């Protein structure tokens, strides 16, 4: 079974890039008519625009993932990084399922935190993957002895 990043996220990420291009075009047009104060302000404004409208969407885009289950192994692929992580019962030390994570700007969601024996941490969020409940059931079933479930709001843990 294959679980992929919600497809609409791939189509929403170009929106900040397009907006950034429009803002940069607007600021750079007529640069020869701007005063020295405006030109010096542009030198501070352009890096900020580049970071917020180009660099941050790039980092979000590169961490899209595909999670699949094949032959008693969990394979997590990051297609834009060209990276693949294989999880088995031997190389996973801890799995924590945190429920009811909330923030003022995000809806309540669940996250799976996976720690491997090599020290890598993998985070799978219910907001980013489609069919997350099925994924959670299968991971809980496969890694029954090392799964901890905790509630973000009450801080209660159960194994």
N, C-alpha and C positions, 0 to 999 in steps of 0.2 A: 504494500500500500504506500502511496506517495502523497505527502502533504506539502503544499507549496505556499509561498507568500501570497497574500491576497492580491489578485491581479490589478485591482484598481489603484494600488499604491504605485505601481510602475507608471501609470498614466498621470498620477497627480504630481509626481516629482518634477517633471519638466516645467510646471507652472511657475515655481520660484525662479528658475533659470530664465524663462521668457520675460518675467517681470524685471529681473535684474538687467537683462539686455535692454529693455525699454528705458529703464532708469539711467543706465550708463549712456545710452544714445542721447537721451535728453540732456544729460549733464555735459557731454562732450561737444554737442552741437553748439556752434558759435563760441568756441573757447577763445578765439582771438578777440572777441568783443567783451570778454569778462575782465573785471578789474584784477589787480594783483592780489587783493584780499580774497576774492572769489577763487582765483587760481590756487592760492595756497590752501584754502579750505577744501578744494577738490583733491588735493594731495592726501588729505586725511580721510576724506569721504570715500574715495575709490577703493582703497584696501578693505574698508568695512563692508562695502557693497559686494566686493569679490568674495569675502569670507561668508557672508550671510546668504547670498543668492547663488553662489556657485560651489563653494567648498563644502558647506554643510549638506546640501542635497547630494553631492557626490559621495560623502561618507555614508549617508543613509542608503543610497543606491547600492553601494558595494557590499553591504551586509545582508542583502536578500538571501534567503536560504530555501533549500528544498530538503525535506526530511523524508527518508524512505526506510522501509523495513524489508530486508532481504536476507534469507538464510540465517535467522536468529541474530542478525546484526542490524544495528541502526546506522544508517549512513546519512550524514549531514553534508550537503554540498552547498558551497557558496559560488554560484556560477560566475559572478563578476570578479571574484578574487582568484578563481581557479583552484580553490582549496577544497579538500574533502577530509572529513573526520569520520572514522569508523568507531562505533561504540559497541562493546561486547560486555558480558558480565565480568570479564577479567580486567578490563581497563577502566571501568567506571567505579569510583570510590563512594560517591554520594550523589543522590538525586533528591532535591528538595522541591516540593510543589507548594508554592505560596499562593493562597487564595485571597480574594477580596482586597487586592491592591487598589488603592484609590488615591486620586489626586484631584485638585480642584478643576484641572483642565482636561482630565481623562476619565472615561467611564471605568467602573469597577472591572477588574480583569484578573486573570490568573497567569502565573509565570512558572515555568519549569527551569530550575537551575541545576545543571549537570556539571559535576566536578570529575575529571579524569585522573588516573594515577600519574600522568605526566604533568599535572598541575594546571591544565587548561580548564577554562570555565566556558560553558556553552549555555546561552539563555534562549529559551523558546517562550514566546509571549502569545497569549490568546488573541491579542489585537492584531498580530501580524500574520498568523497562519489560519488558513481555512480548515474547517473540520477539527478544531483543536480538542474537543471533548473526546473524540475517538482516539486521537494521538495520546492523550493523557491516560485513557483506559489501557491502551496497549503497552505504554511505558510502565505503568503501574503493574501490569500483569507480568511483563518480562523481567523487571528488576525489583520484584516483590520485597526482597530482604533489605534493600538499601534505600528504599523510598521513604522520605519523611514528608508528611503533609502538615503545613502550618497555616495559620490564619493571620494575615497582616494586621487586621484590626484588633484582635484580642491577644495576639502573640502566643497562642496556644499551639503546641506541637503534638503530633501523634505519628507513630510509626506504622 
